[in-house]
Protein backbone atom coordinates (compact mmCIF):
# COMPACT_ATOMS: atom_id res chain seq x y z
CA UNK A 1 0.00 0.00 0.00
CA UNK A 2 2.81 2.38 0.91
CA UNK A 3 4.56 1.63 -2.37
CA UNK A 4 1.40 2.44 -4.31
CA UNK A 5 0.99 5.74 -2.44
CA UNK A 6 4.62 6.65 -3.15
CA UNK A 7 4.16 5.89 -6.83
CA UNK A 8 1.02 8.03 -6.93
CA UNK A 9 2.89 10.90 -5.21
CA UNK A 10 5.82 10.63 -7.61
CA UNK A 11 3.48 10.54 -10.59
CA UNK A 12 1.56 13.52 -9.24
CA UNK A 13 4.73 15.55 -8.72
CA UNK A 14 5.99 14.63 -12.20
CA UNK A 15 2.68 15.64 -13.74
CA UNK A 16 2.63 18.92 -11.82
CA UNK A 17 6.21 19.69 -12.87
CA UNK A 18 5.33 18.91 -16.48
CA UNK A 19 2.34 21.27 -16.37
CA UNK A 20 4.36 24.05 -14.75
CA UNK A 21 7.43 23.73 -16.97
CA UNK A 22 5.69 23.18 -20.30
CA UNK A 23 2.52 25.09 -21.14
CA UNK A 24 2.88 24.02 -24.78
CA UNK A 25 2.59 27.52 -26.22
CA UNK A 26 4.96 28.89 -28.84
CA UNK A 27 5.07 32.29 -30.45
CA UNK A 28 7.12 34.11 -33.07
CA UNK A 29 6.99 37.57 -34.62
CA UNK A 30 9.07 38.99 -37.49
CA UNK A 31 8.80 42.51 -38.91
CA UNK A 32 10.30 44.56 -41.73
CA UNK A 33 9.56 47.75 -43.66
CA UNK A 34 9.03 47.91 -47.41
CA UNK A 35 9.04 50.98 -49.63
CA UNK A 36 5.53 50.40 -50.96
CA UNK A 37 2.05 51.89 -50.38
CA UNK A 38 -0.05 50.09 -47.79
CA UNK A 39 -3.20 50.09 -49.94
CA UNK A 40 -1.50 48.20 -52.80
CA UNK A 41 -0.11 45.62 -50.37
CA UNK A 42 -3.43 45.16 -48.56
CA UNK A 43 -5.31 44.69 -51.83
CA UNK A 44 -2.81 42.08 -53.01
CA UNK A 45 -2.81 40.11 -49.74
CA UNK A 46 -6.62 40.10 -49.55
CA UNK A 47 -6.61 37.61 -52.44
CA UNK A 48 -5.51 34.17 -51.21
CA UNK A 49 -4.79 33.09 -54.78
CA UNK A 50 -1.65 35.27 -54.55
CA UNK A 51 -0.33 33.56 -51.42
CA UNK A 52 1.26 30.48 -53.09
CA UNK A 53 3.85 32.90 -54.52
CA UNK A 54 5.43 33.27 -51.09
CA UNK A 55 4.07 30.72 -48.59
CA UNK A 56 7.14 29.03 -47.05
CA UNK A 57 5.61 25.54 -46.70
CA UNK A 58 5.04 25.12 -50.42
CA UNK A 59 8.77 25.24 -51.27
CA UNK A 60 9.09 21.61 -50.15
CA UNK A 61 6.76 20.41 -52.88
CA UNK A 62 6.36 22.98 -55.70
CA UNK A 63 4.11 20.60 -57.67
CA UNK A 64 1.60 20.17 -54.85
CA UNK A 65 -2.02 20.67 -55.81
CA UNK A 66 -3.43 24.01 -54.64
CA UNK A 67 -7.17 24.72 -54.63
CA UNK A 68 -9.43 27.38 -53.14
CA UNK A 69 -12.70 27.40 -51.25
CA UNK A 70 -15.23 30.22 -51.01
CA UNK A 71 -17.26 31.33 -48.03
CA UNK A 72 -20.30 32.17 -50.13
CA UNK A 73 -21.63 30.88 -53.43
CA UNK A 74 -22.57 32.80 -56.53
CA UNK A 75 -21.86 36.46 -57.11
CA UNK A 76 -20.83 37.16 -53.50
CA UNK A 77 -17.85 34.81 -53.66
CA UNK A 78 -15.41 37.21 -55.27
CA UNK A 79 -12.29 36.17 -53.38
CA UNK A 80 -11.40 32.78 -51.84
CA UNK A 81 -11.63 32.40 -48.08
CA UNK A 82 -9.56 29.22 -47.82
CA UNK A 83 -6.41 27.95 -49.55
CA UNK A 84 -5.94 24.17 -49.59
CA UNK A 85 -2.81 22.24 -50.62
CA UNK A 86 -2.35 18.53 -51.17
CA UNK A 87 0.99 16.81 -51.69
CA UNK A 88 2.86 13.59 -51.09
CA UNK A 89 5.38 15.19 -48.71
CA UNK A 90 3.47 18.15 -47.28
CA UNK A 91 0.23 16.16 -47.02
CA UNK A 92 -3.04 18.12 -46.91
CA UNK A 93 -3.13 21.52 -45.29
CA UNK A 94 -5.12 24.69 -45.44
CA UNK A 95 -5.09 28.35 -44.56
CA UNK A 96 -8.47 29.83 -43.68
CA UNK A 97 -8.73 33.62 -43.81
CA UNK A 98 -10.89 35.18 -41.12
CA UNK A 99 -13.50 37.72 -42.38
CA UNK A 100 -12.46 41.36 -42.06
CA UNK A 101 -13.50 44.77 -43.33
CA UNK A 102 -12.59 45.50 -46.93
CA UNK A 103 -10.39 48.38 -45.72
CA UNK A 104 -8.64 46.32 -43.04
CA UNK A 105 -4.86 46.25 -42.96
CA UNK A 106 -4.55 42.89 -41.21
CA UNK A 107 -4.97 39.28 -42.30
CA UNK A 108 -5.64 36.74 -39.57
CA UNK A 109 -5.68 33.10 -40.60
CA UNK A 110 -5.99 29.65 -39.12
CA UNK A 111 -3.29 27.35 -40.46
CA UNK A 112 -3.58 23.57 -40.44
CA UNK A 113 -0.30 22.03 -41.63
CA UNK A 114 0.04 18.56 -40.06
CA UNK A 115 3.28 17.91 -41.94
CA UNK A 116 4.86 20.80 -40.00
CA UNK A 117 2.80 21.40 -36.83
CA UNK A 118 0.85 18.82 -34.79
CA UNK A 119 -2.07 21.21 -34.17
CA UNK A 120 -3.63 24.28 -35.74
CA UNK A 121 -1.70 27.55 -35.48
CA UNK A 122 -2.62 31.18 -36.03
CA UNK A 123 -0.68 32.72 -38.92
CA UNK A 124 -1.29 36.47 -38.97
CA UNK A 125 -0.08 39.38 -41.10
CA UNK A 126 -0.41 42.96 -39.87
CA UNK A 127 0.32 46.06 -41.94
CA UNK A 128 1.17 49.48 -40.50
CA UNK A 129 1.48 52.67 -42.53
CA UNK A 130 4.71 54.60 -42.07
CA UNK A 131 4.36 57.65 -44.32
CA UNK A 132 5.02 56.24 -47.82
CA UNK A 133 6.32 52.98 -46.45
CA UNK A 134 4.60 49.94 -44.97
CA UNK A 135 5.62 47.86 -41.98
CA UNK A 136 4.86 44.16 -42.48
CA UNK A 137 4.62 41.97 -39.38
CA UNK A 138 4.20 38.19 -39.51
CA UNK A 139 3.17 36.36 -36.37
CA UNK A 140 2.82 32.64 -35.68
CA UNK A 141 1.10 31.46 -32.49
CA UNK A 142 0.26 27.90 -31.49
CA UNK A 143 -0.29 25.47 -28.65
CA UNK A 144 0.97 21.90 -28.67
CA UNK A 145 -1.03 18.82 -27.64
CA UNK A 146 -0.45 17.70 -24.07
CA UNK A 147 2.05 14.93 -24.77
CA UNK A 148 4.10 17.12 -27.14
CA UNK A 149 4.46 20.09 -24.80
CA UNK A 150 8.00 19.08 -23.88
CA UNK A 151 8.97 19.96 -27.47
CA UNK A 152 7.77 23.56 -27.22
CA UNK A 153 11.33 24.90 -27.46
CA UNK A 154 11.86 23.12 -30.77
CA UNK A 155 8.55 24.35 -32.14
CA UNK A 156 9.32 27.89 -31.00
CA UNK A 157 12.51 27.82 -33.08
CA UNK A 158 10.65 26.21 -35.98
CA UNK A 159 7.93 28.89 -35.88
CA UNK A 160 10.57 31.63 -35.68
CA UNK A 161 12.32 30.34 -38.80
CA UNK A 162 9.03 29.83 -40.67
CA UNK A 163 8.07 33.43 -39.89
CA UNK A 164 11.51 34.70 -40.96
CA UNK A 165 11.35 32.81 -44.26
CA UNK A 166 7.75 33.89 -44.89
CA UNK A 167 8.71 37.52 -44.30
CA UNK A 168 11.66 37.41 -46.71
CA UNK A 169 9.56 35.73 -49.39
CA UNK A 170 6.62 38.10 -48.98
CA UNK A 171 8.91 41.15 -49.18
CA UNK A 172 10.42 39.82 -52.40
CA UNK A 173 6.95 39.16 -53.80
CA UNK A 174 5.62 42.60 -52.82
CA UNK A 175 8.70 44.37 -54.22
CA UNK A 176 6.73 44.86 -57.47
CA UNK A 177 5.05 47.74 -55.62
CA UNK A 178 8.38 49.18 -54.48
CA UNK A 179 8.51 52.96 -55.02
CA UNK A 180 12.31 53.23 -54.87
CA UNK A 181 15.02 51.47 -56.83
CA UNK A 182 17.80 51.52 -54.23
CA UNK A 183 16.63 48.47 -52.26
CA UNK A 184 16.70 44.91 -53.51
CA UNK A 185 14.15 42.64 -51.81
CA UNK A 186 15.64 39.39 -53.07
CA UNK A 187 14.51 36.29 -51.19
CA UNK A 188 16.98 33.48 -50.50
CA UNK A 189 16.66 30.42 -52.73
CA UNK A 190 17.09 26.74 -51.94
CA UNK A 191 18.02 24.02 -54.42
CA UNK A 192 17.70 20.37 -53.43
CA UNK A 193 20.66 18.24 -54.45
CA UNK A 194 20.86 14.47 -54.37
CA UNK A 195 21.63 12.52 -51.20
CA UNK A 196 25.35 12.11 -51.42
CA UNK A 197 28.65 11.18 -49.85
CA UNK A 198 31.36 13.82 -49.41
CA UNK A 199 34.85 13.74 -50.86
CA UNK A 200 37.97 13.51 -48.75
CA UNK A 201 39.87 16.80 -48.63
CA UNK A 202 43.33 17.91 -47.45
CA UNK A 203 42.99 21.11 -45.47
CA UNK A 204 44.28 23.25 -42.65
CA UNK A 205 41.76 23.75 -39.85
CA UNK A 206 41.25 25.49 -36.56
CA UNK A 207 38.55 25.00 -33.88
CA UNK A 208 35.90 27.61 -33.23
CA UNK A 209 33.27 28.23 -30.56
CA UNK A 210 30.51 30.82 -30.87
CA UNK A 211 28.44 31.76 -27.84
CA UNK A 212 28.14 35.48 -27.14
CA UNK A 213 29.25 37.09 -30.41
CA UNK A 214 27.75 37.15 -33.90
CA UNK A 215 28.51 34.02 -35.94
CA UNK A 216 29.76 35.97 -38.98
CA UNK A 217 32.23 37.94 -36.85
CA UNK A 218 33.73 34.79 -35.34
CA UNK A 219 34.01 33.00 -38.69
CA UNK A 220 35.48 36.01 -40.48
CA UNK A 221 38.18 36.24 -37.83
CA UNK A 222 38.86 32.51 -37.97
CA UNK A 223 39.28 32.36 -41.73
CA UNK A 224 41.38 35.55 -41.66
CA UNK A 225 43.74 33.95 -39.14
CA UNK A 226 44.03 30.79 -41.25
CA UNK A 227 44.83 32.75 -44.41
CA UNK A 228 47.37 34.86 -42.54
CA UNK A 229 49.17 31.77 -41.24
CA UNK A 230 49.11 30.16 -44.70
CA UNK A 231 50.73 33.21 -46.26
CA UNK A 232 50.63 34.29 -49.92
CA UNK A 233 52.68 31.24 -50.99
CA UNK A 234 49.82 28.90 -50.08
CA UNK A 235 46.65 29.96 -51.93
CA UNK A 236 43.46 27.98 -51.10
CA UNK A 237 42.93 24.92 -53.29
CA UNK A 238 39.13 25.16 -53.02
CA UNK A 239 36.29 26.89 -51.18
CA UNK A 240 36.57 27.25 -47.42
CA UNK A 241 34.26 25.25 -45.18
CA UNK A 242 32.93 24.87 -41.66
CA UNK A 243 32.37 21.60 -39.79
CA UNK A 244 29.74 21.82 -37.04
CA UNK A 245 30.05 19.43 -34.10
CA UNK A 246 27.44 21.02 -31.84
CA UNK A 247 24.63 23.44 -32.68
CA UNK A 248 22.25 24.89 -30.07
CA UNK A 249 20.07 27.55 -31.69
CA UNK A 250 18.07 28.17 -28.53
CA UNK A 251 21.19 29.31 -26.64
CA UNK A 252 23.19 30.55 -29.65
CA UNK A 253 26.00 28.07 -29.12
CA UNK A 254 28.03 26.59 -31.97
CA UNK A 255 31.26 24.64 -32.02
CA UNK A 256 33.33 22.90 -34.67
CA UNK A 257 36.22 23.56 -37.03
CA UNK A 258 36.92 26.00 -39.84
CA UNK A 259 38.93 24.73 -42.78
CA UNK A 260 40.67 25.81 -45.98
CA UNK A 261 41.69 23.20 -48.60
CA UNK A 262 45.37 23.20 -49.55
CA UNK A 263 47.72 21.40 -51.96
CA UNK A 264 51.52 21.24 -52.19
CA UNK A 265 51.87 23.21 -48.99
CA UNK A 266 54.91 25.49 -48.68
CA UNK A 267 56.27 25.36 -45.09
CA UNK A 268 54.22 27.53 -42.74
CA UNK A 269 53.00 27.46 -39.10
CA UNK A 270 50.03 25.24 -40.04
CA UNK A 271 49.95 21.48 -40.55
CA UNK A 272 47.50 20.07 -43.10
CA UNK A 273 45.26 17.15 -42.23
CA UNK A 274 43.07 14.82 -44.22
CA UNK A 275 39.36 15.42 -43.61
CA UNK A 276 37.34 12.24 -44.13
CA UNK A 277 33.56 12.60 -43.81
CA UNK A 278 31.92 9.19 -43.68
CA UNK A 279 28.28 8.33 -44.34
CA UNK A 280 25.48 9.93 -46.33
CA UNK A 281 24.40 13.54 -46.36
CA UNK A 282 21.37 15.52 -47.43
CA UNK A 283 22.62 18.23 -49.75
CA UNK A 284 21.21 21.75 -50.26
CA UNK A 285 22.50 24.73 -52.23
CA UNK A 286 21.58 28.02 -50.57
CA UNK A 287 21.79 31.36 -52.35
CA UNK A 288 21.50 34.32 -49.99
CA UNK A 289 23.28 36.34 -47.36
CA UNK A 290 25.05 34.81 -44.38
CA UNK A 291 22.63 36.75 -42.17
CA UNK A 292 19.91 34.24 -43.03
CA UNK A 293 22.09 31.16 -43.46
CA UNK A 294 20.35 29.47 -40.54
CA UNK A 295 17.26 29.27 -42.76
CA UNK A 296 19.11 26.81 -44.99
CA UNK A 297 19.55 24.49 -42.01
CA UNK A 298 15.92 24.99 -41.02
CA UNK A 299 14.77 24.08 -44.54
CA UNK A 300 17.12 21.09 -44.70
CA UNK A 301 15.95 19.74 -41.33
CA UNK A 302 12.32 20.14 -42.45
CA UNK A 303 13.14 18.29 -45.67
CA UNK A 304 14.71 15.51 -43.60
CA UNK A 305 11.62 15.18 -41.39
CA UNK A 306 9.27 15.14 -44.39
CA UNK A 307 11.24 12.20 -45.82
CA UNK A 308 11.13 10.47 -42.41
CA UNK A 309 14.92 10.46 -42.12
CA UNK A 310 16.98 11.00 -38.97
CA UNK A 311 20.05 13.10 -38.39
CA UNK A 312 23.33 11.38 -37.49
CA UNK A 313 24.50 13.44 -34.53
CA UNK A 314 27.83 11.63 -34.37
CA UNK A 315 29.02 13.26 -37.59
CA UNK A 316 29.76 16.83 -38.60
CA UNK A 317 27.28 19.09 -40.32
CA UNK A 318 29.06 20.85 -43.19
CA UNK A 319 28.91 24.28 -44.84
CA UNK A 320 30.97 24.92 -47.95
CA UNK A 321 31.24 28.55 -49.02
CA UNK A 322 31.31 28.35 -52.82
CA UNK A 323 30.70 32.06 -53.50
CA UNK A 324 31.43 34.65 -50.84
CA UNK A 325 32.72 38.19 -50.31
CA UNK A 326 35.84 37.57 -52.41
CA UNK A 327 33.77 36.56 -55.46
CA UNK A 328 30.83 39.00 -55.35
CA UNK A 329 29.95 42.35 -53.79
CA UNK A 330 26.32 41.38 -53.25
CA UNK A 331 25.74 39.38 -50.07
CA UNK A 332 22.41 38.16 -51.47
CA UNK A 333 24.35 36.30 -54.21
CA UNK A 334 26.50 34.29 -51.81
CA UNK A 335 26.31 30.55 -52.52
CA UNK A 336 26.67 28.02 -49.70
CA UNK A 337 26.41 24.25 -49.83
CA UNK A 338 24.81 22.86 -46.68
CA UNK A 339 25.19 19.16 -45.88
CA UNK A 340 23.30 17.36 -43.11
CA UNK A 341 24.53 13.90 -41.99
CA UNK A 342 21.76 11.30 -41.90
CA UNK A 343 21.49 7.75 -40.65
C-alpha positions as CSV (number, residue, x, y, z in Angstrom):
1,X,0.0,0.0,0.0
2,X,2.8,2.4,0.9
3,X,4.6,1.6,-2.4
4,X,1.4,2.4,-4.3
5,X,1.0,5.7,-2.4
6,X,4.6,6.7,-3.1
7,X,4.2,5.9,-6.8
8,X,1.0,8.0,-6.9
9,X,2.9,10.9,-5.2
10,X,5.8,10.6,-7.6
11,X,3.5,10.5,-10.6
12,X,1.6,13.5,-9.2
13,X,4.7,15.5,-8.7
14,X,6.0,14.6,-12.2
15,X,2.7,15.6,-13.7
16,X,2.6,18.9,-11.8
17,X,6.2,19.7,-12.9
18,X,5.3,18.9,-16.5
19,X,2.3,21.3,-16.4
20,X,4.4,24.0,-14.7
21,X,7.4,23.7,-17.0
22,X,5.7,23.2,-20.3
23,X,2.5,25.1,-21.1
24,X,2.9,24.0,-24.8
25,X,2.6,27.5,-26.2
26,X,5.0,28.9,-28.8
27,X,5.1,32.3,-30.4
28,X,7.1,34.1,-33.1
29,X,7.0,37.6,-34.6
30,X,9.1,39.0,-37.5
31,X,8.8,42.5,-38.9
32,X,10.3,44.6,-41.7
33,X,9.6,47.7,-43.7
34,X,9.0,47.9,-47.4
35,X,9.0,51.0,-49.6
36,X,5.5,50.4,-51.0
37,X,2.0,51.9,-50.4
38,X,0.0,50.1,-47.8
39,X,-3.2,50.1,-49.9
40,X,-1.5,48.2,-52.8
41,X,-0.1,45.6,-50.4
42,X,-3.4,45.2,-48.6
43,X,-5.3,44.7,-51.8
44,X,-2.8,42.1,-53.0
45,X,-2.8,40.1,-49.7
46,X,-6.6,40.1,-49.5
47,X,-6.6,37.6,-52.4
48,X,-5.5,34.2,-51.2
49,X,-4.8,33.1,-54.8
50,X,-1.6,35.3,-54.6
51,X,-0.3,33.6,-51.4
52,X,1.3,30.5,-53.1
53,X,3.8,32.9,-54.5
54,X,5.4,33.3,-51.1
55,X,4.1,30.7,-48.6
56,X,7.1,29.0,-47.1
57,X,5.6,25.5,-46.7
58,X,5.0,25.1,-50.4
59,X,8.8,25.2,-51.3
60,X,9.1,21.6,-50.1
61,X,6.8,20.4,-52.9
62,X,6.4,23.0,-55.7
63,X,4.1,20.6,-57.7
64,X,1.6,20.2,-54.8
65,X,-2.0,20.7,-55.8
66,X,-3.4,24.0,-54.6
67,X,-7.2,24.7,-54.6
68,X,-9.4,27.4,-53.1
69,X,-12.7,27.4,-51.3
70,X,-15.2,30.2,-51.0
71,X,-17.3,31.3,-48.0
72,X,-20.3,32.2,-50.1
73,X,-21.6,30.9,-53.4
74,X,-22.6,32.8,-56.5
75,X,-21.9,36.5,-57.1
76,X,-20.8,37.2,-53.5
77,X,-17.9,34.8,-53.7
78,X,-15.4,37.2,-55.3
79,X,-12.3,36.2,-53.4
80,X,-11.4,32.8,-51.8
81,X,-11.6,32.4,-48.1
82,X,-9.6,29.2,-47.8
83,X,-6.4,27.9,-49.5
84,X,-5.9,24.2,-49.6
85,X,-2.8,22.2,-50.6
86,X,-2.4,18.5,-51.2
87,X,1.0,16.8,-51.7
88,X,2.9,13.6,-51.1
89,X,5.4,15.2,-48.7
90,X,3.5,18.1,-47.3
91,X,0.2,16.2,-47.0
92,X,-3.0,18.1,-46.9
93,X,-3.1,21.5,-45.3
94,X,-5.1,24.7,-45.4
95,X,-5.1,28.4,-44.6
96,X,-8.5,29.8,-43.7
97,X,-8.7,33.6,-43.8
98,X,-10.9,35.2,-41.1
99,X,-13.5,37.7,-42.4
100,X,-12.5,41.4,-42.1
101,X,-13.5,44.8,-43.3
102,X,-12.6,45.5,-46.9
103,X,-10.4,48.4,-45.7
104,X,-8.6,46.3,-43.0
105,X,-4.9,46.2,-43.0
106,X,-4.5,42.9,-41.2
107,X,-5.0,39.3,-42.3
108,X,-5.6,36.7,-39.6
109,X,-5.7,33.1,-40.6
110,X,-6.0,29.6,-39.1
111,X,-3.3,27.3,-40.5
112,X,-3.6,23.6,-40.4
113,X,-0.3,22.0,-41.6
114,X,0.0,18.6,-40.1
115,X,3.3,17.9,-41.9
116,X,4.9,20.8,-40.0
117,X,2.8,21.4,-36.8
118,X,0.8,18.8,-34.8
119,X,-2.1,21.2,-34.2
120,X,-3.6,24.3,-35.7
121,X,-1.7,27.6,-35.5
122,X,-2.6,31.2,-36.0
123,X,-0.7,32.7,-38.9
124,X,-1.3,36.5,-39.0
125,X,-0.1,39.4,-41.1
126,X,-0.4,43.0,-39.9
127,X,0.3,46.1,-41.9
128,X,1.2,49.5,-40.5
129,X,1.5,52.7,-42.5
130,X,4.7,54.6,-42.1
131,X,4.4,57.6,-44.3
132,X,5.0,56.2,-47.8
133,X,6.3,53.0,-46.5
134,X,4.6,49.9,-45.0
135,X,5.6,47.9,-42.0
136,X,4.9,44.2,-42.5
137,X,4.6,42.0,-39.4
138,X,4.2,38.2,-39.5
139,X,3.2,36.4,-36.4
140,X,2.8,32.6,-35.7
141,X,1.1,31.5,-32.5
142,X,0.3,27.9,-31.5
143,X,-0.3,25.5,-28.6
144,X,1.0,21.9,-28.7
145,X,-1.0,18.8,-27.6
146,X,-0.5,17.7,-24.1
147,X,2.1,14.9,-24.8
148,X,4.1,17.1,-27.1
149,X,4.5,20.1,-24.8
150,X,8.0,19.1,-23.9
151,X,9.0,20.0,-27.5
152,X,7.8,23.6,-27.2
153,X,11.3,24.9,-27.5
154,X,11.9,23.1,-30.8
155,X,8.6,24.4,-32.1
156,X,9.3,27.9,-31.0
157,X,12.5,27.8,-33.1
158,X,10.6,26.2,-36.0
159,X,7.9,28.9,-35.9
160,X,10.6,31.6,-35.7
161,X,12.3,30.3,-38.8
162,X,9.0,29.8,-40.7
163,X,8.1,33.4,-39.9
164,X,11.5,34.7,-41.0
165,X,11.3,32.8,-44.3
166,X,7.8,33.9,-44.9
167,X,8.7,37.5,-44.3
168,X,11.7,37.4,-46.7
169,X,9.6,35.7,-49.4
170,X,6.6,38.1,-49.0
171,X,8.9,41.2,-49.2
172,X,10.4,39.8,-52.4
173,X,6.9,39.2,-53.8
174,X,5.6,42.6,-52.8
175,X,8.7,44.4,-54.2
176,X,6.7,44.9,-57.5
177,X,5.1,47.7,-55.6
178,X,8.4,49.2,-54.5
179,X,8.5,53.0,-55.0
180,X,12.3,53.2,-54.9
181,X,15.0,51.5,-56.8
182,X,17.8,51.5,-54.2
183,X,16.6,48.5,-52.3
184,X,16.7,44.9,-53.5
185,X,14.1,42.6,-51.8
186,X,15.6,39.4,-53.1
187,X,14.5,36.3,-51.2
188,X,17.0,33.5,-50.5
189,X,16.7,30.4,-52.7
190,X,17.1,26.7,-51.9
191,X,18.0,24.0,-54.4
192,X,17.7,20.4,-53.4
193,X,20.7,18.2,-54.5
194,X,20.9,14.5,-54.4
195,X,21.6,12.5,-51.2
196,X,25.4,12.1,-51.4
197,X,28.7,11.2,-49.8
198,X,31.4,13.8,-49.4
199,X,34.9,13.7,-50.9
200,X,38.0,13.5,-48.8
201,X,39.9,16.8,-48.6
202,X,43.3,17.9,-47.5
203,X,43.0,21.1,-45.5
204,X,44.3,23.3,-42.6
205,X,41.8,23.7,-39.8
206,X,41.3,25.5,-36.6
207,X,38.6,25.0,-33.9
208,X,35.9,27.6,-33.2
209,X,33.3,28.2,-30.6
210,X,30.5,30.8,-30.9
211,X,28.4,31.8,-27.8
212,X,28.1,35.5,-27.1
213,X,29.3,37.1,-30.4
214,X,27.7,37.1,-33.9
215,X,28.5,34.0,-35.9
216,X,29.8,36.0,-39.0
217,X,32.2,37.9,-36.9
218,X,33.7,34.8,-35.3
219,X,34.0,33.0,-38.7
220,X,35.5,36.0,-40.5
221,X,38.2,36.2,-37.8
222,X,38.9,32.5,-38.0
223,X,39.3,32.4,-41.7
224,X,41.4,35.6,-41.7
225,X,43.7,33.9,-39.1
226,X,44.0,30.8,-41.2
227,X,44.8,32.8,-44.4
228,X,47.4,34.9,-42.5
229,X,49.2,31.8,-41.2
230,X,49.1,30.2,-44.7
231,X,50.7,33.2,-46.3
232,X,50.6,34.3,-49.9
233,X,52.7,31.2,-51.0
234,X,49.8,28.9,-50.1
235,X,46.6,30.0,-51.9
236,X,43.5,28.0,-51.1
237,X,42.9,24.9,-53.3
238,X,39.1,25.2,-53.0
239,X,36.3,26.9,-51.2
240,X,36.6,27.3,-47.4
241,X,34.3,25.3,-45.2
242,X,32.9,24.9,-41.7
243,X,32.4,21.6,-39.8
244,X,29.7,21.8,-37.0
245,X,30.1,19.4,-34.1
246,X,27.4,21.0,-31.8
247,X,24.6,23.4,-32.7
248,X,22.3,24.9,-30.1
249,X,20.1,27.5,-31.7
250,X,18.1,28.2,-28.5
251,X,21.2,29.3,-26.6
252,X,23.2,30.6,-29.6
253,X,26.0,28.1,-29.1
254,X,28.0,26.6,-32.0
255,X,31.3,24.6,-32.0
256,X,33.3,22.9,-34.7
257,X,36.2,23.6,-37.0
258,X,36.9,26.0,-39.8
259,X,38.9,24.7,-42.8
260,X,40.7,25.8,-46.0
261,X,41.7,23.2,-48.6
262,X,45.4,23.2,-49.6
263,X,47.7,21.4,-52.0
264,X,51.5,21.2,-52.2
265,X,51.9,23.2,-49.0
266,X,54.9,25.5,-48.7
267,X,56.3,25.4,-45.1
268,X,54.2,27.5,-42.7
269,X,53.0,27.5,-39.1
270,X,50.0,25.2,-40.0
271,X,50.0,21.5,-40.6
272,X,47.5,20.1,-43.1
273,X,45.3,17.2,-42.2
274,X,43.1,14.8,-44.2
275,X,39.4,15.4,-43.6
276,X,37.3,12.2,-44.1
277,X,33.6,12.6,-43.8
278,X,31.9,9.2,-43.7
279,X,28.3,8.3,-44.3
280,X,25.5,9.9,-46.3
281,X,24.4,13.5,-46.4
282,X,21.4,15.5,-47.4
283,X,22.6,18.2,-49.8
284,X,21.2,21.7,-50.3
285,X,22.5,24.7,-52.2
286,X,21.6,28.0,-50.6
287,X,21.8,31.4,-52.3
288,X,21.5,34.3,-50.0
289,X,23.3,36.3,-47.4
290,X,25.1,34.8,-44.4
291,X,22.6,36.7,-42.2
292,X,19.9,34.2,-43.0
293,X,22.1,31.2,-43.5
294,X,20.4,29.5,-40.5
295,X,17.3,29.3,-42.8
296,X,19.1,26.8,-45.0
297,X,19.6,24.5,-42.0
298,X,15.9,25.0,-41.0
299,X,14.8,24.1,-44.5
300,X,17.1,21.1,-44.7
301,X,16.0,19.7,-41.3
302,X,12.3,20.1,-42.4
303,X,13.1,18.3,-45.7
304,X,14.7,15.5,-43.6
305,X,11.6,15.2,-41.4
306,X,9.3,15.1,-44.4
307,X,11.2,12.2,-45.8
308,X,11.1,10.5,-42.4
309,X,14.9,10.5,-42.1
310,X,17.0,11.0,-39.0
311,X,20.1,13.1,-38.4
312,X,23.3,11.4,-37.5
313,X,24.5,13.4,-34.5
314,X,27.8,11.6,-34.4
315,X,29.0,13.3,-37.6
316,X,29.8,16.8,-38.6
317,X,27.3,19.1,-40.3
318,X,29.1,20.8,-43.2
319,X,28.9,24.3,-44.8
320,X,31.0,24.9,-48.0
321,X,31.2,28.5,-49.0
322,X,31.3,28.4,-52.8
323,X,30.7,32.1,-53.5
324,X,31.4,34.7,-50.8
325,X,32.7,38.2,-50.3
326,X,35.8,37.6,-52.4
327,X,33.8,36.6,-55.5
328,X,30.8,39.0,-55.4
329,X,30.0,42.3,-53.8
330,X,26.3,41.4,-53.3
331,X,25.7,39.4,-50.1
332,X,22.4,38.2,-51.5
333,X,24.3,36.3,-54.2
334,X,26.5,34.3,-51.8
335,X,26.3,30.5,-52.5
336,X,26.7,28.0,-49.7
337,X,26.4,24.2,-49.8
338,X,24.8,22.9,-46.7
339,X,25.2,19.2,-45.9
340,X,23.3,17.4,-43.1
341,X,24.5,13.9,-42.0
342,X,21.8,11.3,-41.9
343,X,21.5,7.7,-40.6
